[in-house]
């Protein structure tokens, strides 16, 4: 007999899983809303000119930040 058969609890669902199942049943378009919300903050097109300006203005950091040359 394998351990997965011994410890398997098919009838058990955590409160979190039950909550998500009910929420998805109540709001079928929830996934699309999540994707749209993520796109507002993270999925933006890169501006190559701005990125080039940032790279040009980059100052190399000293290997040990707190060391002074004096």
mmCIF file as Biopython writes it, N, C-alpha, C and O atoms, coordinates in Angstrom:
data_model
#
loop_
_atom_site.group_PDB
_atom_site.id
_atom_site.type_symbol
_atom_site.label_atom_id
_atom_site.label_alt_id
_atom_site.label_comp_id
_atom_site.label_asym_id
_atom_site.label_entity_id
_atom_site.label_seq_id
_atom_site.pdbx_PDB_ins_code
_atom_site.Cartn_x
_atom_site.Cartn_y
_atom_site.Cartn_z
_atom_site.occupancy
_atom_site.B_iso_or_equiv
_atom_site.auth_seq_id
_atom_site.auth_asym_id
_atom_site.pdbx_PDB_model_num
ATOM 1   N N  . UNK A ? 1  ? 0.851   -1.183 0.000   1.0 0.0 1  A 1 
ATOM 2   C CA . UNK A ? 1  ? 0.000   0.000  0.000   1.0 0.0 1  A 1 
ATOM 3   C C  . UNK A ? 1  ? 0.895   1.244  0.000   1.0 0.0 1  A 1 
ATOM 4   O O  . UNK A ? 1  ? 1.839   1.328  0.785   1.0 0.0 1  A 1 
ATOM 5   N N  . UNK A ? 2  ? 0.606   2.186  -0.859  1.0 0.0 2  A 1 
ATOM 6   C CA . UNK A ? 2  ? 1.444   3.382  -0.941  1.0 0.0 2  A 1 
ATOM 7   C C  . UNK A ? 2  ? 1.009   4.420  0.091   1.0 0.0 2  A 1 
ATOM 8   O O  . UNK A ? 2  ? -0.122  4.402  0.578   1.0 0.0 2  A 1 
ATOM 9   N N  . UNK A ? 3  ? 1.926   5.315  0.408   1.0 0.0 3  A 1 
ATOM 10  C CA . UNK A ? 3  ? 1.640   6.352  1.400   1.0 0.0 3  A 1 
ATOM 11  C C  . UNK A ? 3  ? 0.567   7.324  0.929   1.0 0.0 3  A 1 
ATOM 12  O O  . UNK A ? 3  ? -0.202  7.848  1.735   1.0 0.0 3  A 1 
ATOM 13  N N  . UNK A ? 4  ? 0.518   7.561  -0.373  1.0 0.0 4  A 1 
ATOM 14  C CA . UNK A ? 4  ? -0.491  8.500  -0.867  1.0 0.0 4  A 1 
ATOM 15  C C  . UNK A ? 4  ? -1.900  7.964  -0.657  1.0 0.0 4  A 1 
ATOM 16  O O  . UNK A ? 4  ? -2.838  8.738  -0.468  1.0 0.0 4  A 1 
ATOM 17  N N  . UNK A ? 5  ? -2.050  6.668  -0.689  1.0 0.0 5  A 1 
ATOM 18  C CA . UNK A ? 5  ? -3.378  6.096  -0.442  1.0 0.0 5  A 1 
ATOM 19  C C  . UNK A ? 5  ? -3.723  6.158  1.034   1.0 0.0 5  A 1 
ATOM 20  O O  . UNK A ? 5  ? -4.891  6.303  1.393   1.0 0.0 5  A 1 
ATOM 21  N N  . UNK A ? 6  ? -2.720  6.050  1.890   1.0 0.0 6  A 1 
ATOM 22  C CA . UNK A ? 6  ? -2.970  6.086  3.329   1.0 0.0 6  A 1 
ATOM 23  C C  . UNK A ? 6  ? -3.379  7.493  3.760   1.0 0.0 6  A 1 
ATOM 24  O O  . UNK A ? 6  ? -4.352  7.666  4.493   1.0 0.0 6  A 1 
ATOM 25  N N  . UNK A ? 7  ? -2.629  8.499  3.299   1.0 0.0 7  A 1 
ATOM 26  C CA . UNK A ? 7  ? -2.828  9.867  3.771   1.0 0.0 7  A 1 
ATOM 27  C C  . UNK A ? 7  ? -3.770  10.686 2.893   1.0 0.0 7  A 1 
ATOM 28  O O  . UNK A ? 7  ? -3.995  11.866 3.163   1.0 0.0 7  A 1 
ATOM 29  N N  . UNK A ? 8  ? -4.305  10.092 1.875   1.0 0.0 8  A 1 
ATOM 30  C CA . UNK A ? 8  ? -5.186  10.824 0.972   1.0 0.0 8  A 1 
ATOM 31  C C  . UNK A ? 8  ? -6.517  11.123 1.653   1.0 0.0 8  A 1 
ATOM 32  O O  . UNK A ? 8  ? -7.144  10.245 2.245   1.0 0.0 8  A 1 
ATOM 33  N N  . UNK A ? 9  ? -6.926  12.374 1.553   1.0 0.0 9  A 1 
ATOM 34  C CA . UNK A ? 9  ? -8.202  12.788 2.134   1.0 0.0 9  A 1 
ATOM 35  C C  . UNK A ? 9  ? -9.008  13.486 1.044   1.0 0.0 9  A 1 
ATOM 36  O O  . UNK A ? 9  ? -9.012  14.714 0.968   1.0 0.0 9  A 1 
ATOM 37  N N  . UNK A ? 10 ? -9.680  12.724 0.211   1.0 0.0 10 A 1 
ATOM 38  C CA . UNK A ? 10 ? -10.360 13.338 -0.937  1.0 0.0 10 A 1 
ATOM 39  C C  . UNK A ? 10 ? -11.513 14.256 -0.550  1.0 0.0 10 A 1 
ATOM 40  O O  . UNK A ? 10 ? -11.868 15.158 -1.309  1.0 0.0 10 A 1 
ATOM 41  N N  . UNK A ? 11 ? -12.094 14.039 0.611   1.0 0.0 11 A 1 
ATOM 42  C CA . UNK A ? 11 ? -13.236 14.852 1.004   1.0 0.0 11 A 1 
ATOM 43  C C  . UNK A ? 11 ? -12.827 16.163 1.657   1.0 0.0 11 A 1 
ATOM 44  O O  . UNK A ? 11 ? -13.665 17.047 1.837   1.0 0.0 11 A 1 
ATOM 45  N N  . UNK A ? 12 ? -11.562 16.305 2.012   1.0 0.0 12 A 1 
ATOM 46  C CA . UNK A ? 12 ? -11.111 17.497 2.723   1.0 0.0 12 A 1 
ATOM 47  C C  . UNK A ? 12 ? -10.832 18.629 1.743   1.0 0.0 12 A 1 
ATOM 48  O O  . UNK A ? 12 ? -10.139 18.447 0.742   1.0 0.0 12 A 1 
ATOM 49  N N  . UNK A ? 13 ? -11.380 19.794 2.048   1.0 0.0 13 A 1 
ATOM 50  C CA . UNK A ? 13 ? -11.056 21.018 1.319   1.0 0.0 13 A 1 
ATOM 51  C C  . UNK A ? 13 ? -10.860 22.107 2.359   1.0 0.0 13 A 1 
ATOM 52  O O  . UNK A ? 13 ? -11.707 22.316 3.227   1.0 0.0 13 A 1 
ATOM 53  N N  . UNK A ? 14 ? -9.736  22.794 2.259   1.0 0.0 14 A 1 
ATOM 54  C CA . UNK A ? 14 ? -9.445  23.847 3.228   1.0 0.0 14 A 1 
ATOM 55  C C  . UNK A ? 14 ? -10.440 24.993 3.072   1.0 0.0 14 A 1 
ATOM 56  O O  . UNK A ? 14 ? -11.126 25.109 2.056   1.0 0.0 14 A 1 
ATOM 57  N N  . UNK A ? 15 ? -10.503 25.830 4.095   1.0 0.0 15 A 1 
ATOM 58  C CA . UNK A ? 15 ? -11.397 26.987 4.046   1.0 0.0 15 A 1 
ATOM 59  C C  . UNK A ? 15 ? -11.013 27.910 2.894   1.0 0.0 15 A 1 
ATOM 60  O O  . UNK A ? 15 ? -11.873 28.498 2.238   1.0 0.0 15 A 1 
ATOM 61  N N  . UNK A ? 16 ? -9.716  28.025 2.663   1.0 0.0 16 A 1 
ATOM 62  C CA . UNK A ? 16 ? -9.220  28.877 1.582   1.0 0.0 16 A 1 
ATOM 63  C C  . UNK A ? 16 ? -9.690  28.349 0.224   1.0 0.0 16 A 1 
ATOM 64  O O  . UNK A ? 16 ? -10.151 29.116 -0.622  1.0 0.0 16 A 1 
ATOM 65  N N  . UNK A ? 17 ? -9.569  27.033 0.023   1.0 0.0 17 A 1 
ATOM 66  C CA . UNK A ? 17 ? -10.003 26.432 -1.234  1.0 0.0 17 A 1 
ATOM 67  C C  . UNK A ? 17 ? -11.509 26.581 -1.413  1.0 0.0 17 A 1 
ATOM 68  O O  . UNK A ? 17 ? -11.981 26.866 -2.513  1.0 0.0 17 A 1 
ATOM 69  N N  . UNK A ? 18 ? -12.254 26.390 -0.344  1.0 0.0 18 A 1 
ATOM 70  C CA . UNK A ? 18 ? -13.706 26.549 -0.411  1.0 0.0 18 A 1 
ATOM 71  C C  . UNK A ? 18 ? -14.075 27.993 -0.759  1.0 0.0 18 A 1 
ATOM 72  O O  . UNK A ? 18 ? -14.964 28.236 -1.574  1.0 0.0 18 A 1 
ATOM 73  N N  . UNK A ? 19 ? -13.384 28.941 -0.133  1.0 0.0 19 A 1 
ATOM 74  C CA . UNK A ? 19 ? -13.651 30.356 -0.402  1.0 0.0 19 A 1 
ATOM 75  C C  . UNK A ? 19 ? -13.397 30.682 -1.867  1.0 0.0 19 A 1 
ATOM 76  O O  . UNK A ? 19 ? -14.223 31.328 -2.513  1.0 0.0 19 A 1 
ATOM 77  N N  . UNK A ? 20 ? -12.251 30.237 -2.397  1.0 0.0 20 A 1 
ATOM 78  C CA . UNK A ? 20 ? -11.932 30.535 -3.794  1.0 0.0 20 A 1 
ATOM 79  C C  . UNK A ? 20 ? -12.913 29.872 -4.752  1.0 0.0 20 A 1 
ATOM 80  O O  . UNK A ? 20 ? -13.295 30.464 -5.761  1.0 0.0 20 A 1 
ATOM 81  N N  . UNK A ? 21 ? -13.315 28.661 -4.443  1.0 0.0 21 A 1 
ATOM 82  C CA . UNK A ? 21 ? -14.282 27.967 -5.292  1.0 0.0 21 A 1 
ATOM 83  C C  . UNK A ? 21 ? -15.607 28.718 -5.329  1.0 0.0 21 A 1 
ATOM 84  O O  . UNK A ? 21 ? -16.197 28.896 -6.395  1.0 0.0 21 A 1 
ATOM 85  N N  . UNK A ? 22 ? -16.073 29.158 -4.164  1.0 0.0 22 A 1 
ATOM 86  C CA . UNK A ? 22 ? -17.327 29.915 -4.099  1.0 0.0 22 A 1 
ATOM 87  C C  . UNK A ? 22 ? -17.202 31.266 -4.806  1.0 0.0 22 A 1 
ATOM 88  O O  . UNK A ? 22 ? -18.117 31.691 -5.512  1.0 0.0 22 A 1 
ATOM 89  N N  . UNK A ? 23 ? -16.066 31.936 -4.611  1.0 0.0 23 A 1 
ATOM 90  C CA . UNK A ? 23 ? -15.859 33.240 -5.236  1.0 0.0 23 A 1 
ATOM 91  C C  . UNK A ? 23 ? -15.848 33.127 -6.752  1.0 0.0 23 A 1 
ATOM 92  O O  . UNK A ? 23 ? -16.448 33.947 -7.446  1.0 0.0 23 A 1 
ATOM 93  N N  . UNK A ? 24 ? -15.168 32.113 -7.264  1.0 0.0 24 A 1 
ATOM 94  C CA . UNK A ? 24 ? -15.126 31.916 -8.722  1.0 0.0 24 A 1 
ATOM 95  C C  . UNK A ? 24 ? -16.493 31.542 -9.273  1.0 0.0 24 A 1 
ATOM 96  O O  . UNK A ? 24 ? -16.822 31.883 -10.409 1.0 0.0 24 A 1 
ATOM 97  N N  . UNK A ? 25 ? -17.292 30.842 -8.472  1.0 0.0 25 A 1 
ATOM 98  C CA . UNK A ? 25 ? -18.648 30.498 -8.913  1.0 0.0 25 A 1 
ATOM 99  C C  . UNK A ? 25 ? -19.532 31.743 -8.942  1.0 0.0 25 A 1 
ATOM 100 O O  . UNK A ? 25 ? -20.366 31.890 -9.835  1.0 0.0 25 A 1 
ATOM 101 N N  . UNK A ? 26 ? -19.355 32.636 -7.974  1.0 0.0 26 A 1 
ATOM 102 C CA . UNK A ? 26 ? -20.158 33.857 -7.907  1.0 0.0 26 A 1 
ATOM 103 C C  . UNK A ? 26 ? -19.748 34.872 -8.966  1.0 0.0 26 A 1 
ATOM 104 O O  . UNK A ? 26 ? -20.586 35.592 -9.509  1.0 0.0 26 A 1 
ATOM 105 N N  . UNK A ? 27 ? -18.451 34.923 -9.254  1.0 0.0 27 A 1 
ATOM 106 C CA . UNK A ? 27 ? -17.931 35.905 -10.220 1.0 0.0 27 A 1 
ATOM 107 C C  . UNK A ? 27 ? -17.170 35.173 -11.323 1.0 0.0 27 A 1 
ATOM 108 O O  . UNK A ? 27 ? -15.954 35.014 -11.225 1.0 0.0 27 A 1 
ATOM 109 N N  . UNK A ? 28 ? -17.858 34.728 -12.362 1.0 0.0 28 A 1 
ATOM 110 C CA . UNK A ? 28 ? -17.191 33.959 -13.413 1.0 0.0 28 A 1 
ATOM 111 C C  . UNK A ? 28 ? -16.140 34.754 -14.189 1.0 0.0 28 A 1 
ATOM 112 O O  . UNK A ? 28 ? -15.230 34.157 -14.765 1.0 0.0 28 A 1 
ATOM 113 N N  . UNK A ? 29 ? -16.242 36.070 -14.219 1.0 0.0 29 A 1 
ATOM 114 C CA . UNK A ? 29 ? -15.270 36.876 -14.974 1.0 0.0 29 A 1 
ATOM 115 C C  . UNK A ? 29 ? -14.134 37.381 -14.084 1.0 0.0 29 A 1 
ATOM 116 O O  . UNK A ? 29 ? -13.441 38.329 -14.451 1.0 0.0 29 A 1 
ATOM 117 N N  . UNK A ? 30 ? -13.940 36.772 -12.945 1.0 0.0 30 A 1 
ATOM 118 C CA . UNK A ? 30 ? -12.908 37.206 -11.999 1.0 0.0 30 A 1 
ATOM 119 C C  . UNK A ? 30 ? -11.505 37.100 -12.600 1.0 0.0 30 A 1 
ATOM 120 O O  . UNK A ? 30 ? -10.677 37.989 -12.398 1.0 0.0 30 A 1 
ATOM 121 N N  . UNK A ? 31 ? -11.238 36.037 -13.325 1.0 0.0 31 A 1 
ATOM 122 C CA . UNK A ? 31 ? -9.910  35.856 -13.914 1.0 0.0 31 A 1 
ATOM 123 C C  . UNK A ? 31 ? -9.585  36.977 -14.901 1.0 0.0 31 A 1 
ATOM 124 O O  . UNK A ? 31 ? -8.467  37.493 -14.911 1.0 0.0 31 A 1 
ATOM 125 N N  . UNK A ? 32 ? -10.551 37.351 -15.722 1.0 0.0 32 A 1 
ATOM 126 C CA . UNK A ? 32 ? -10.320 38.440 -16.682 1.0 0.0 32 A 1 
ATOM 127 C C  . UNK A ? 32 ? -10.065 39.760 -15.953 1.0 0.0 32 A 1 
ATOM 128 O O  . UNK A ? 32 ? -9.231  40.557 -16.382 1.0 0.0 32 A 1 
ATOM 129 N N  . UNK A ? 33 ? -10.781 39.988 -14.855 1.0 0.0 33 A 1 
ATOM 130 C CA . UNK A ? 33 ? -10.569 41.207 -14.069 1.0 0.0 33 A 1 
ATOM 131 C C  . UNK A ? 33 ? -9.172  41.224 -13.451 1.0 0.0 33 A 1 
ATOM 132 O O  . UNK A ? 33 ? -8.524  42.270 -13.405 1.0 0.0 33 A 1 
ATOM 133 N N  . UNK A ? 34 ? -8.711  40.075 -12.980 1.0 0.0 34 A 1 
ATOM 134 C CA . UNK A ? 34 ? -7.370  39.998 -12.403 1.0 0.0 34 A 1 
ATOM 135 C C  . UNK A ? 34 ? -6.309  40.287 -13.458 1.0 0.0 34 A 1 
ATOM 136 O O  . UNK A ? 34 ? -5.346  41.009 -13.198 1.0 0.0 34 A 1 
ATOM 137 N N  . UNK A ? 35 ? -6.487  39.727 -14.630 1.0 0.0 35 A 1 
ATOM 138 C CA . UNK A ? 35 ? -5.521  39.949 -15.713 1.0 0.0 35 A 1 
ATOM 139 C C  . UNK A ? 35 ? -5.508  41.420 -16.121 1.0 0.0 35 A 1 
ATOM 140 O O  . UNK A ? 35 ? -4.443  41.993 -16.355 1.0 0.0 35 A 1 
ATOM 141 N N  . UNK A ? 36 ? -6.685  42.029 -16.206 1.0 0.0 36 A 1 
ATOM 142 C CA . UNK A ? 36 ? -6.763  43.453 -16.569 1.0 0.0 36 A 1 
ATOM 143 C C  . UNK A ? 36 ? -6.126  44.322 -15.489 1.0 0.0 36 A 1 
ATOM 144 O O  . UNK A ? 36 ? -5.436  45.291 -15.808 1.0 0.0 36 A 1 
ATOM 145 N N  . UNK A ? 37 ? -6.343  43.995 -14.229 1.0 0.0 37 A 1 
ATOM 146 C CA . UNK A ? 37 ? -5.741  44.755 -13.136 1.0 0.0 37 A 1 
ATOM 147 C C  . UNK A ? 37 ? -4.234  44.640 -13.129 1.0 0.0 37 A 1 
ATOM 148 O O  . UNK A ? 37 ? -3.534  45.617 -12.860 1.0 0.0 37 A 1 
ATOM 149 N N  . UNK A ? 38 ? -3.733  43.463 -13.419 1.0 0.0 38 A 1 
ATOM 150 C CA . UNK A ? 38 ? -2.284  43.272 -13.474 1.0 0.0 38 A 1 
ATOM 151 C C  . UNK A ? 38 ? -1.695  44.075 -14.628 1.0 0.0 38 A 1 
ATOM 152 O O  . UNK A ? 38 ? -0.609  44.641 -14.504 1.0 0.0 38 A 1 
ATOM 153 N N  . UNK A ? 39 ? -2.396  44.122 -15.728 1.0 0.0 39 A 1 
ATOM 154 C CA . UNK A ? 39 ? -1.908  44.848 -16.901 1.0 0.0 39 A 1 
ATOM 155 C C  . UNK A ? 39 ? -1.785  46.339 -16.622 1.0 0.0 39 A 1 
ATOM 156 O O  . UNK A ? 39 ? -0.928  47.007 -17.201 1.0 0.0 39 A 1 
ATOM 157 N N  . UNK A ? 40 ? -2.633  46.872 -15.739 1.0 0.0 40 A 1 
ATOM 158 C CA . UNK A ? 40 ? -2.550  48.298 -15.415 1.0 0.0 40 A 1 
ATOM 159 C C  . UNK A ? 40 ? -1.214  48.659 -14.778 1.0 0.0 40 A 1 
ATOM 160 O O  . UNK A ? 40 ? -0.662  49.728 -15.038 1.0 0.0 40 A 1 
ATOM 161 N N  . UNK A ? 41 ? -0.699  47.761 -13.943 1.0 0.0 41 A 1 
ATOM 162 C CA . UNK A ? 41 ? 0.511   48.079 -13.191 1.0 0.0 41 A 1 
ATOM 163 C C  . UNK A ? 41 ? 1.788   47.526 -13.810 1.0 0.0 41 A 1 
ATOM 164 O O  . UNK A ? 41 ? 2.831   48.177 -13.747 1.0 0.0 41 A 1 
ATOM 165 N N  . UNK A ? 42 ? 1.727   46.346 -14.405 1.0 0.0 42 A 1 
ATOM 166 C CA . UNK A ? 42 ? 2.962   45.655 -14.764 1.0 0.0 42 A 1 
ATOM 167 C C  . UNK A ? 42 ? 3.190   45.493 -16.249 1.0 0.0 42 A 1 
ATOM 168 O O  . UNK A ? 42 ? 4.330   45.607 -16.699 1.0 0.0 42 A 1 
ATOM 169 N N  . UNK A ? 43 ? 2.177   45.238 -17.016 1.0 0.0 43 A 1 
ATOM 170 C CA . UNK A ? 43 ? 2.357   44.912 -18.425 1.0 0.0 43 A 1 
ATOM 171 C C  . UNK A ? 43 ? 2.340   46.176 -19.272 1.0 0.0 43 A 1 
ATOM 172 O O  . UNK A ? 43 ? 1.348   46.488 -19.931 1.0 0.0 43 A 1 
ATOM 173 N N  . UNK A ? 44 ? 3.434   46.882 -19.243 1.0 0.0 44 A 1 
ATOM 174 C CA . UNK A ? 44 ? 3.541   48.110 -20.035 1.0 0.0 44 A 1 
ATOM 175 C C  . UNK A ? 44 ? 4.637   47.941 -21.076 1.0 0.0 44 A 1 
ATOM 176 O O  . UNK A ? 44 ? 5.611   47.217 -20.869 1.0 0.0 44 A 1 
ATOM 177 N N  . UNK A ? 45 ? 4.458   48.614 -22.181 1.0 0.0 45 A 1 
ATOM 178 C CA . UNK A ? 45 ? 5.487   48.563 -23.219 1.0 0.0 45 A 1 
ATOM 179 C C  . UNK A ? 45 ? 6.677   49.403 -22.778 1.0 0.0 45 A 1 
ATOM 180 O O  . UNK A ? 45 ? 6.522   50.455 -22.157 1.0 0.0 45 A 1 
ATOM 181 N N  . UNK A ? 46 ? 7.855   48.920 -23.110 1.0 0.0 46 A 1 
ATOM 182 C CA . UNK A ? 46 ? 9.080   49.611 -22.734 1.0 0.0 46 A 1 
ATOM 183 C C  . UNK A ? 46 ? 9.356   50.757 -23.703 1.0 0.0 46 A 1 
ATOM 184 O O  . UNK A ? 46 ? 9.218   50.602 -24.916 1.0 0.0 46 A 1 
ATOM 185 N N  . UNK A ? 47 ? 9.745   51.898 -23.161 1.0 0.0 47 A 1 
ATOM 186 C CA . UNK A ? 47 ? 10.140  53.046 -23.957 1.0 0.0 47 A 1 
ATOM 187 C C  . UNK A ? 47 ? 11.652  52.955 -24.152 1.0 0.0 47 A 1 
ATOM 188 O O  . UNK A ? 47 ? 12.417  53.166 -23.211 1.0 0.0 47 A 1 
ATOM 189 N N  . UNK A ? 48 ? 12.071  52.644 -25.356 1.0 0.0 48 A 1 
ATOM 190 C CA . UNK A ? 48 ? 13.499  52.412 -25.614 1.0 0.0 48 A 1 
ATOM 191 C C  . UNK A ? 48 ? 14.342  53.675 -25.413 1.0 0.0 48 A 1 
ATOM 192 O O  . UNK A ? 48 ? 15.483  53.589 -24.959 1.0 0.0 48 A 1 
ATOM 193 N N  . UNK A ? 49 ? 13.794  54.837 -25.745 1.0 0.0 49 A 1 
ATOM 194 C CA . UNK A ? 49 ? 14.545  56.084 -25.554 1.0 0.0 49 A 1 
ATOM 195 C C  . UNK A ? 49 ? 14.773  56.353 -24.071 1.0 0.0 49 A 1 
ATOM 196 O O  . UNK A ? 49 ? 15.878  56.709 -23.660 1.0 0.0 49 A 1 
ATOM 197 N N  . UNK A ? 50 ? 13.736  56.185 -23.281 1.0 0.0 50 A 1 
ATOM 198 C CA . UNK A ? 50 ? 13.867  56.410 -21.839 1.0 0.0 50 A 1 
ATOM 199 C C  . UNK A ? 50 ? 14.845  55.409 -21.240 1.0 0.0 50 A 1 
ATOM 200 O O  . UNK A ? 50 ? 15.649  55.767 -20.379 1.0 0.0 50 A 1 
ATOM 201 N N  . UNK A ? 51 ? 14.784  54.159 -21.687 1.0 0.0 51 A 1 
ATOM 202 C CA . UNK A ? 51 ? 15.700  53.139 -21.174 1.0 0.0 51 A 1 
ATOM 203 C C  . UNK A ? 51 ? 17.139  53.479 -21.553 1.0 0.0 51 A 1 
ATOM 204 O O  . UNK A ? 51 ? 18.050  53.288 -20.748 1.0 0.0 51 A 1 
ATOM 205 N N  . UNK A ? 52 ? 17.353  53.979 -22.763 1.0 0.0 52 A 1 
ATOM 206 C CA . UNK A ? 52 ? 18.696  54.375 -23.190 1.0 0.0 52 A 1 
ATOM 207 C C  . UNK A ? 52 ? 19.204  55.538 -22.337 1.0 0.0 52 A 1 
ATOM 208 O O  . UNK A ? 52 ? 20.378  55.564 -21.967 1.0 0.0 52 A 1 
ATOM 209 N N  . UNK A ? 53 ? 18.332  56.499 -22.021 1.0 0.0 53 A 1 
ATOM 210 C CA . UNK A ? 53 ? 18.723  57.618 -21.157 1.0 0.0 53 A 1 
ATOM 211 C C  . UNK A ? 53 ? 19.103  57.133 -19.762 1.0 0.0 53 A 1 
ATOM 212 O O  . UNK A ? 53 ? 20.084  57.603 -19.185 1.0 0.0 53 A 1 
ATOM 213 N N  . UNK A ? 54 ? 18.336  56.200 -19.223 1.0 0.0 54 A 1 
ATOM 214 C CA . UNK A ? 54 ? 18.652  55.645 -17.900 1.0 0.0 54 A 1 
ATOM 215 C C  . UNK A ? 54 ? 20.007  54.948 -17.923 1.0 0.0 54 A 1 
ATOM 216 O O  . UNK A ? 54 ? 20.807  55.100 -17.000 1.0 0.0 54 A 1 
ATOM 217 N N  . UNK A ? 55 ? 20.260  54.184 -18.980 1.0 0.0 55 A 1 
ATOM 218 C CA . UNK A ? 55 ? 21.529  53.456 -19.070 1.0 0.0 55 A 1 
ATOM 219 C C  . UNK A ? 55 ? 22.712  54.409 -19.214 1.0 0.0 55 A 1 
ATOM 220 O O  . UNK A ? 55 ? 23.782  54.154 -18.662 1.0 0.0 55 A 1 
ATOM 221 N N  . UNK A ? 56 ? 22.531  55.508 -19.953 1.0 0.0 56 A 1 
ATOM 222 C CA . UNK A ? 56 ? 23.610  56.486 -20.103 1.0 0.0 56 A 1 
ATOM 223 C C  . UNK A ? 56 ? 23.917  57.179 -18.784 1.0 0.0 56 A 1 
ATOM 224 O O  . UNK A ? 56 ? 25.077  57.468 -18.489 1.0 0.0 56 A 1 
ATOM 225 N N  . UNK A ? 57 ? 22.905  57.444 -18.001 1.0 0.0 57 A 1 
ATOM 226 C CA . UNK A ? 57 ? 23.089  58.158 -16.746 1.0 0.0 57 A 1 
ATOM 227 C C  . UNK A ? 57 ? 23.500  57.284 -15.577 1.0 0.0 57 A 1 
ATOM 228 O O  . UNK A ? 57 ? 23.678  57.781 -14.464 1.0 0.0 57 A 1 
ATOM 229 N N  . UNK A ? 58 ? 23.653  56.001 -15.812 1.0 0.0 58 A 1 
ATOM 230 C CA . UNK A ? 58 ? 24.002  55.083 -14.733 1.0 0.0 58 A 1 
ATOM 231 C C  . UNK A ? 58 ? 25.423  55.356 -14.232 1.0 0.0 58 A 1 
ATOM 232 O O  . UNK A ? 58 ? 26.351  55.503 -15.027 1.0 0.0 58 A 1 
ATOM 233 N N  . UNK A ? 59 ? 25.580  55.421 -12.933 1.0 0.0 59 A 1 
ATOM 234 C CA . UNK A ? 59 ? 26.878  55.655 -12.312 1.0 0.0 59 A 1 
ATOM 235 C C  . UNK A ? 59 ? 27.329  54.347 -11.681 1.0 0.0 59 A 1 
ATOM 236 O O  . UNK A ? 59 ? 26.571  53.739 -10.926 1.0 0.0 59 A 1 
ATOM 237 N N  . UNK A ? 60 ? 28.548  53.901 -11.975 1.0 0.0 60 A 1 
ATOM 238 C CA . UNK A ? 60 ? 28.996  52.637 -11.390 1.0 0.0 60 A 1 
ATOM 239 C C  . UNK A ? 60 ? 29.116  52.744 -9.872  1.0 0.0 60 A 1 
ATOM 240 O O  . UNK A ? 60 ? 29.603  53.741 -9.338  1.0 0.0 60 A 1 
ATOM 241 N N  . UNK A ? 61 ? 28.670  51.714 -9.205  1.0 0.0 61 A 1 
ATOM 242 C CA . UNK A ? 61 ? 28.698  51.698 -7.743  1.0 0.0 61 A 1 
ATOM 243 C C  . UNK A ? 61 ? 30.033  51.135 -7.276  1.0 0.0 61 A 1 
ATOM 244 O O  . UNK A ? 61 ? 30.566  50.194 -7.864  1.0 0.0 61 A 1 
ATOM 245 N N  . UNK A ? 62 ? 30.562  51.726 -6.211  1.0 0.0 62 A 1 
ATOM 246 C CA . UNK A ? 62 ? 31.813  51.236 -5.630  1.0 0.0 62 A 1 
ATOM 247 C C  . UNK A ? 62 ? 31.587  49.837 -5.063  1.0 0.0 62 A 1 
ATOM 248 O O  . UNK A ? 62 ? 30.482  49.519 -4.623  1.0 0.0 62 A 1 
ATOM 249 N N  . UNK A ? 63 ? 32.640  48.987 -5.070  1.0 0.0 63 A 1 
ATOM 250 C CA . UNK A ? 63 ? 32.469  47.628 -4.576  1.0 0.0 63 A 1 
ATOM 251 C C  . UNK A ? 63 ? 32.030  47.582 -3.110  1.0 0.0 63 A 1 
ATOM 252 O O  . UNK A ? 63 ? 31.236  46.724 -2.724  1.0 0.0 63 A 1 
ATOM 253 N N  . UNK A ? 64 ? 32.544  48.499 -2.303  1.0 0.0 64 A 1 
ATOM 254 C CA . UNK A ? 64 ? 32.136  48.559 -0.906  1.0 0.0 64 A 1 
ATOM 255 C C  . UNK A ? 64 ? 31.553  49.941 -0.680  1.0 0.0 64 A 1 
ATOM 256 O O  . UNK A ? 64 ? 32.282  50.933 -0.662  1.0 0.0 64 A 1 
ATOM 257 N N  . UNK A ? 65 ? 30.266  50.009 -0.510  1.0 0.0 65 A 1 
ATOM 258 C CA . UNK A ? 65 ? 29.536  51.271 -0.515  1.0 0.0 65 A 1 
ATOM 259 C C  . UNK A ? 65 ? 30.003  52.220 0.583   1.0 0.0 65 A 1 
ATOM 260 O O  . UNK A ? 65 ? 30.070  53.428 0.355   1.0 0.0 65 A 1 
ATOM 261 N N  . UNK A ? 66 ? 30.329  51.707 1.765   1.0 0.0 66 A 1 
ATOM 262 C CA . UNK A ? 66 ? 30.641  52.567 2.905   1.0 0.0 66 A 1 
ATOM 263 C C  . UNK A ? 66 ? 32.112  52.979 2.959   1.0 0.0 66 A 1 
ATOM 264 O O  . UNK A ? 66 ? 32.505  53.725 3.856   1.0 0.0 66 A 1 
ATOM 265 N N  . UNK A ? 67 ? 32.916  52.515 2.035   1.0 0.0 67 A 1 
ATOM 266 C CA . UNK A ? 67 ? 34.328  52.868 2.015   1.0 0.0 67 A 1 
ATOM 267 C C  . UNK A ? 67 ? 34.502  54.265 1.426   1.0 0.0 67 A 1 
ATOM 268 O O  . UNK A ? 67 ? 33.885  54.597 0.414   1.0 0.0 67 A 1 
ATOM 269 N N  . UNK A ? 68 ? 35.333  55.071 2.052   1.0 0.0 68 A 1 
ATOM 270 C CA . UNK A ? 68 ? 35.636  56.396 1.522   1.0 0.0 68 A 1 
ATOM 271 C C  . UNK A ? 68 ? 37.068  56.395 1.019   1.0 0.0 68 A 1 
ATOM 272 O O  . UNK A ? 68 ? 37.902  55.631 1.505   1.0 0.0 68 A 1 
ATOM 273 N N  . UNK A ? 69 ? 37.348  57.237 0.060   1.0 0.0 69 A 1 
ATOM 274 C CA . UNK A ? 69 ? 38.688  57.288 -0.524  1.0 0.0 69 A 1 
ATOM 275 C C  . UNK A ? 69 ? 39.580  58.289 0.196   1.0 0.0 69 A 1 
ATOM 276 O O  . UNK A ? 69 ? 40.633  58.648 -0.330  1.0 0.0 69 A 1 
ATOM 277 N N  . UNK A ? 70 ? 39.206  58.737 1.344   1.0 0.0 70 A 1 
ATOM 278 C CA . UNK A ? 70 ? 39.967  59.772 2.018   1.0 0.0 70 A 1 
ATOM 279 C C  . UNK A ? 70 ? 40.645  59.339 3.253   1.0 0.0 70 A 1 
ATOM 280 O O  . UNK A ? 70 ? 41.317  60.141 3.902   1.0 0.0 70 A 1 
#
